[in-house]
Amino acid sequence: MKKYVIVATKGRPEQTRILLDFLADQEVAPNGVYVVGASSEDLPDVTGHRLLGLASVHLLIAPAAGLTIQRNHAIAALLKGAPAEESGERWFASFFDDDFRPHAAWLRECAALFEAHPRLAGMTGRILADGVKRGGLSESDAVRYLAGELPPEMHWASGAQRREVGCAYGCNMAFADHVLRECRFDEALPLYGWQEDYDFTARARALGMVFYEPSCAGVHLGVRSARTSGVRFGYSQVANPLYLARKQTMERSHARRFIYRNLLSNVYHSLRENALFDYRGRLKGNFLALMDILRGIIHPLRILEL
């Protein structure tokens, strides 16, 4: 089974280069790696990188910035070089954030999962630690978690048992060839593309099950650079779940819980200064979105005007 990796990156060439180091250390090498930025400045310098001797590495520039746009650009390039459907040769593509650090067995275990379940649509791996909610983890932290020197943290994508899930975690997920021939990321979810993984997984589940696989472990650093502004993110916290509910890839009750939980969290954390996160900006974005609901113009793409 052929194994491909897609990495969409923006403003993080150094973090992406380090991810390539981890891909070179995989117990089973990828057949191809597609790194896609929005400009040449986003792409790492791979001159002399040892991964070049193990895999075909493609550095791509998407027509515009945005996680969904960049991933779709990479999928289009991958489909030109991947085995054709008529060949009968199976393959999958994993999607890693540029600040995800996979265990050396990640691709091997992922391939074994897809081989054992021929109609599996997709999967997501185990998160040993996630720096998103605490301002980020260091590279040395990641190495210690991967080596077992630090105990795994509690996370919704954790646990020792394989199980079916309704959403793959966008920082480390993989989908089978039959899914990637039919599905694309929704480019109406711009920039950081918040909840794009939920939307994509919902459409993939129409083509097969999606598993959480504990043997595919890794660490999400949660690097803060190049992230969406607080106001834009706050707007997305309201607009994106509503949009997905309307297109029926998210249940309305689930969308409401997302919105209420984030709104209450932003109100609570806005009562005092926070050095790590712009909760007041998020709250402002929440209220701008609520006003747009009343005006009947709410849409995820509105953040491009903020």
SEMARMI-454209 format. One record per residue (C-alpha): x, y, z; residue number from 1; residue in three letters. Coordinates in steps of 0.001 Angstrom, whole numbers. Example, Ala and Ser with C-alpha at 12.3 -4.5 7.8 and 13.67 -1.06 7.14 Angstrom:
SEMARMI-454209
{{12300,-4500,7800},1,'Ala'}
{{13670,-1060,7140},2,'Ser'}
***
This chain:
SEMARMI-454209
{{0,0,0},1,'Met'}
{{1386,3392,-974},2,'Lys'}
{{1609,6087,1661},3,'Lys'}
{{1484,9829,1005},4,'Tyr'}
{{1761,12835,3296},5,'Val'}
{{220,16273,2729},6,'Ile'}
{{1362,19287,4754},7,'Val'}
{{-305,22677,4322},8,'Ala'}
{{1832,25417,5833},9,'Thr'}
{{1820,29183,6199},10,'Lys'}
{{4620,31235,7736},11,'Gly'}
{{6348,28265,9366},12,'Arg'}
{{9179,27006,7142},13,'Pro'}
{{11345,25995,10100},14,'Glu'}
{{8590,23973,11792},15,'Gln'}
{{7860,22306,8449},16,'Thr'}
{{11526,21406,7944},17,'Arg'}
{{11553,19714,11350},18,'Ile'}
{{8427,17752,10411},19,'Leu'}
{{10327,16512,7352},20,'Leu'}
{{13016,15241,9741},21,'Asp'}
{{10354,13168,11512},22,'Phe'}
{{9081,11846,8181},23,'Leu'}
{{12616,10787,7278},24,'Ala'}
{{12718,8863,10569},25,'Asp'}
{{9555,6865,9862},26,'Gln'}
{{9995,3112,10141},27,'Glu'}
{{8277,2819,6771},28,'Val'}
{{9077,5713,4432},29,'Ala'}
{{6305,7612,2657},30,'Pro'}
{{6114,7227,-1102},31,'Asn'}
{{5480,10922,-1581},32,'Gly'}
{{5337,14096,488},33,'Val'}
{{3440,17180,-695},34,'Tyr'}
{{4236,20437,1114},35,'Val'}
{{2043,23307,-12},36,'Val'}
{{2356,26955,972},37,'Gly'}
{{721,30142,-222},38,'Ala'}
{{4052,31673,-1280},39,'Ser'}
{{7658,30600,-1688},40,'Ser'}
{{8447,32104,1739},41,'Glu'}
{{6220,29477,3365},42,'Asp'}
{{8256,26562,2044},43,'Leu'}
{{11271,25042,3795},44,'Pro'}
{{14694,24762,2231},45,'Asp'}
{{15063,21033,1555},46,'Val'}
{{18445,21204,-138},47,'Thr'}
{{20378,18106,920},48,'Gly'}
{{17585,16890,3207},49,'His'}
{{17831,13147,3876},50,'Arg'}
{{14099,12678,3128},51,'Leu'}
{{14881,13329,-538},52,'Leu'}
{{16648,9983,-711},53,'Gly'}
{{13650,8158,740},54,'Leu'}
{{10585,9762,-808},55,'Ala'}
{{9432,11968,-3633},56,'Ser'}
{{9128,15447,-2108},57,'Val'}
{{6981,18059,-3851},58,'His'}
{{7045,21733,-2845},59,'Leu'}
{{3898,23441,-4107},60,'Leu'}
{{2414,26939,-4042},61,'Ile'}
{{-1382,27161,-3863},62,'Ala'}
{{-3304,29893,-5724},63,'Pro'}
{{-4286,31527,-2412},64,'Ala'}
{{-3682,31231,1316},65,'Ala'}
{{-6011,29047,3334},66,'Gly'}
{{-5846,25578,4851},67,'Leu'}
{{-8657,24154,2719},68,'Thr'}
{{-7377,25736,-504},69,'Ile'}
{{-3834,24525,109},70,'Gln'}
{{-4878,20978,984},71,'Arg'}
{{-7064,20775,-2127},72,'Asn'}
{{-4167,21984,-4248},73,'His'}
{{-2010,19187,-2843},74,'Ala'}
{{-4733,16574,-3391},75,'Ile'}
{{-5006,17617,-7044},76,'Ala'}
{{-1238,17241,-7464},77,'Ala'}
{{-1242,13897,-5645},78,'Leu'}
{{-3982,12449,-7841},79,'Leu'}
{{-1851,13092,-10912},80,'Lys'}
{{921,10855,-9577},81,'Gly'}
{{-923,8325,-7401},82,'Ala'}
{{-1970,4905,-8734},83,'Pro'}
{{-5060,5112,-10922},84,'Ala'}
{{-8271,3533,-9696},85,'Glu'}
{{-8157,994,-12537},86,'Glu'}
{{-4805,-339,-11315},87,'Ser'}
{{-6363,-1732,-8163},88,'Gly'}
{{-3365,-550,-6116},89,'Glu'}
{{-4503,989,-2855},90,'Arg'}
{{-3084,4042,-1159},91,'Trp'}
{{-3873,6628,1490},92,'Phe'}
{{-2854,10203,2223},93,'Ala'}
{{-2179,11484,5706},94,'Ser'}
{{-2642,15143,6587},95,'Phe'}
{{-203,16527,9144},96,'Phe'}
{{-90,20037,10543},97,'Asp'}
{{3372,21543,10171},98,'Asp'}
{{3703,21505,13973},99,'Asp'}
{{2698,17856,14414},100,'Phe'}
{{5420,15415,15421},101,'Arg'}
{{4553,11801,14566},102,'Pro'}
{{5944,8729,16287},103,'His'}
{{8309,6758,14041},104,'Ala'}
{{5683,4001,13672},105,'Ala'}
{{2871,6336,12555},106,'Trp'}
{{2868,5549,8820},107,'Leu'}
{{3549,1848,9349},108,'Arg'}
{{641,1456,11741},109,'Glu'}
{{-1631,3559,9559},110,'Cys'}
{{-890,1377,6539},111,'Ala'}
{{-1586,-1747,8595},112,'Ala'}
{{-4954,-308,9644},113,'Leu'}
{{-6045,435,6077},114,'Phe'}
{{-4808,-2947,4894},115,'Glu'}
{{-6803,-4711,7612},116,'Ala'}
{{-9963,-2745,6788},117,'His'}
{{-10207,-2391,2989},118,'Pro'}
{{-13304,-164,3041},119,'Arg'}
{{-12133,2069,5848},120,'Leu'}
{{-12650,5704,4851},121,'Ala'}
{{-10293,7414,7258},122,'Gly'}
{{-8592,7535,10623},123,'Met'}
{{-7098,9828,13217},124,'Thr'}
{{-4238,9111,15576},125,'Gly'}
{{-3524,9339,19283},126,'Arg'}
{{-2546,12720,20707},127,'Ile'}
{{64,12273,23412},128,'Leu'}
{{36,16007,24158},129,'Ala'}
{{-1539,19082,22586},130,'Asp'}
{{-118,22553,23071},131,'Gly'}
{{-3061,24381,21485},132,'Val'}
{{-4748,25319,24764},133,'Lys'}
{{-1611,26303,26649},134,'Arg'}
{{371,28409,24254},135,'Gly'}
{{2423,25678,22621},136,'Gly'}
{{4902,22928,23385},137,'Leu'}
{{8612,22900,22604},138,'Ser'}
{{10395,20527,20268},139,'Glu'}
{{12167,19002,23260},140,'Ser'}
{{8782,18447,24934},141,'Asp'}
{{7624,16543,21850},142,'Ala'}
{{10687,14298,21887},143,'Val'}
{{10124,13466,25558},144,'Arg'}
{{6453,12597,25030},145,'Tyr'}
{{7297,10431,22025},146,'Leu'}
{{10031,8647,23984},147,'Ala'}
{{7664,7958,26886},148,'Gly'}
{{9656,10138,29268},149,'Glu'}
{{6511,12217,29877},150,'Leu'}
{{3137,10518,30472},151,'Pro'}
{{427,11017,27811},152,'Pro'}
{{-2084,13752,28552},153,'Glu'}
{{-5848,13416,28563},154,'Met'}
{{-7325,14342,25181},155,'His'}
{{-10463,13466,23263},156,'Trp'}
{{-8162,11715,20759},157,'Ala'}
{{-6541,9454,23328},158,'Ser'}
{{-7020,6072,24943},159,'Gly'}
{{-5735,2555,24362},160,'Ala'}
{{-8693,1179,22397},161,'Gln'}
{{-9464,1563,18702},162,'Arg'}
{{-12932,3018,18146},163,'Arg'}
{{-15120,4607,15522},164,'Glu'}
{{-15201,8420,15650},165,'Val'}
{{-17336,11133,14120},166,'Gly'}
{{-14459,13511,13515},167,'Cys'}
{{-10791,13097,12644},168,'Ala'}
{{-8422,15601,14264},169,'Tyr'}
{{-7022,17782,11488},170,'Gly'}
{{-3455,17879,12808},171,'Cys'}
{{-3025,14147,12150},172,'Asn'}
{{-5512,12226,10054},173,'Met'}
{{-5504,10039,6960},174,'Ala'}
{{-8044,9131,4291},175,'Phe'}
{{-8222,6305,1786},176,'Ala'}
{{-7814,6666,-1951},177,'Asp'}
{{-11540,6185,-2673},178,'His'}
{{-12362,9118,-378},179,'Val'}
{{-9796,11480,-1861},180,'Leu'}
{{-11050,10802,-5370},181,'Arg'}
{{-14501,12061,-4345},182,'Glu'}
{{-14104,14568,-1499},183,'Cys'}
{{-12451,17957,-1206},184,'Arg'}
{{-12060,20374,1679},185,'Phe'}
{{-14692,23107,1663},186,'Asp'}
{{-12982,26311,520},187,'Glu'}
{{-15823,28363,1999},188,'Ala'}
{{-14005,27733,5303},189,'Leu'}
{{-11170,30243,4805},190,'Pro'}
{{-7759,30857,6355},191,'Leu'}
{{-7354,28573,9381},192,'Tyr'}
{{-10407,26621,8165},193,'Gly'}
{{-11830,25998,11641},194,'Trp'}
{{-13919,22767,11731},195,'Gln'}
{{-12793,21777,8240},196,'Glu'}
{{-11810,18396,9684},197,'Asp'}
{{-15320,17848,11058},198,'Tyr'}
{{-16874,18723,7705},199,'Asp'}
{{-14502,16526,5687},200,'Phe'}
{{-14927,13598,8060},201,'Thr'}
{{-18709,13836,7827},202,'Ala'}
{{-18551,13465,4049},203,'Arg'}
{{-15937,10705,4262},204,'Ala'}
{{-18187,8732,6624},205,'Arg'}
{{-20713,8412,3811},206,'Ala'}
{{-18048,6259,2101},207,'Leu'}
{{-16958,4144,5052},208,'Gly'}
{{-16091,4187,8753},209,'Met'}
{{-13549,6507,10378},210,'Val'}
{{-11444,5096,13219},211,'Phe'}
{{-9387,6449,16065},212,'Tyr'}
{{-6174,4399,16004},213,'Glu'}
{{-4069,4500,19207},214,'Pro'}
{{-969,2973,17591},215,'Ser'}
{{-585,6090,15400},216,'Cys'}
{{691,8425,18098},217,'Ala'}
{{2106,11918,17993},218,'Gly'}
{{2412,15332,19589},219,'Val'}
{{732,18529,18420},220,'His'}
{{2959,21435,19388},221,'Leu'}
{{232,24052,18944},222,'Gly'}
{{2632,26702,17630},223,'Val'}
{{976,30105,17901},224,'Arg'}
{{2663,31896,14988},225,'Ser'}
{{669,32495,11783},226,'Ala'}
{{-2676,31802,13453},227,'Arg'}
{{-5893,33676,12719},228,'Thr'}
{{-6540,36889,14708},229,'Ser'}
{{-8784,36758,17765},230,'Gly'}
{{-11598,38673,16061},231,'Val'}
{{-11556,36462,12978},232,'Arg'}
{{-11371,33293,15036},233,'Phe'}
{{-14252,34463,17221},234,'Gly'}
{{-16364,35093,14134},235,'Tyr'}
{{-15528,31593,12850},236,'Ser'}
{{-16577,30098,16196},237,'Gln'}
{{-20133,31135,15353},238,'Val'}
{{-20221,31248,11554},239,'Ala'}
{{-18534,27925,10773},240,'Asn'}
{{-20770,25639,12902},241,'Pro'}
{{-23862,27390,11535},242,'Leu'}
{{-22600,26927,7985},243,'Tyr'}
{{-21904,23226,8551},244,'Leu'}
{{-25332,22735,10144},245,'Ala'}
{{-26974,24297,7103},246,'Arg'}
{{-25066,22002,4737},247,'Lys'}
{{-25934,19095,7052},248,'Gln'}
{{-22424,17916,7837},249,'Thr'}
{{-22914,18912,11498},250,'Met'}
{{-26008,18295,13581},251,'Glu'}
{{-27776,21515,14586},252,'Arg'}
{{-27678,20535,18257},253,'Ser'}
{{-23922,20003,18015},254,'His'}
{{-23461,23372,16288},255,'Ala'}
{{-25463,25111,19017},256,'Arg'}
{{-23333,23494,21731},257,'Arg'}
{{-20165,24650,19943},258,'Phe'}
{{-21430,28220,19753},259,'Ile'}
{{-22774,28450,23322},260,'Tyr'}
{{-19668,26849,24828},261,'Arg'}
{{-17265,29149,22997},262,'Asn'}
{{-19328,32250,23702},263,'Leu'}
{{-19487,31509,27426},264,'Leu'}
{{-15788,30655,27527},265,'Ser'}
{{-14860,33915,25806},266,'Asn'}
{{-17072,35940,28178},267,'Val'}
{{-15500,34267,31211},268,'Tyr'}
{{-11887,34629,30055},269,'His'}
{{-12424,38218,28872},270,'Ser'}
{{-12949,39341,32465},271,'Leu'}
{{-9179,39434,32939},272,'Arg'}
{{-6128,39882,30761},273,'Glu'}
{{-4703,36762,29155},274,'Asn'}
{{-1185,36800,27773},275,'Ala'}
{{-1641,33688,25637},276,'Leu'}
{{-5004,34147,23916},277,'Phe'}
{{-7003,37120,22681},278,'Asp'}
{{-10299,36194,24333},279,'Tyr'}
{{-11589,39761,24076},280,'Arg'}
{{-10920,39714,20351},281,'Gly'}
{{-12701,36373,20109},282,'Arg'}
{{-15667,37761,22023},283,'Leu'}
{{-15815,40738,19680},284,'Lys'}
{{-15808,38313,16745},285,'Gly'}
{{-18604,36313,18390},286,'Asn'}
{{-20789,39415,18657},287,'Phe'}
{{-20015,40514,15100},288,'Leu'}
{{-21217,37086,13972},289,'Ala'}
{{-24368,37326,16097},290,'Leu'}
{{-25117,40718,14536},291,'Met'}
{{-24630,39191,11084},292,'Asp'}
{{-27144,36487,11988},293,'Ile'}
{{-29701,39211,12687},294,'Leu'}
{{-28795,40920,9412},295,'Arg'}
{{-29055,37634,7532},296,'Gly'}
{{-25539,37847,6069},297,'Ile'}
{{-23506,35475,8237},298,'Ile'}
{{-21024,33328,6318},299,'His'}
{{-17548,31908,7081},300,'Pro'}
{{-15985,33975,4269},301,'Leu'}
{{-16954,37199,6053},302,'Arg'}
{{-13762,36924,8138},303,'Ile'}
{{-11831,38013,5058},304,'Leu'}
{{-13487,41425,5490},305,'Glu'}
{{-12618,41786,9182},306,'Leu'}
***
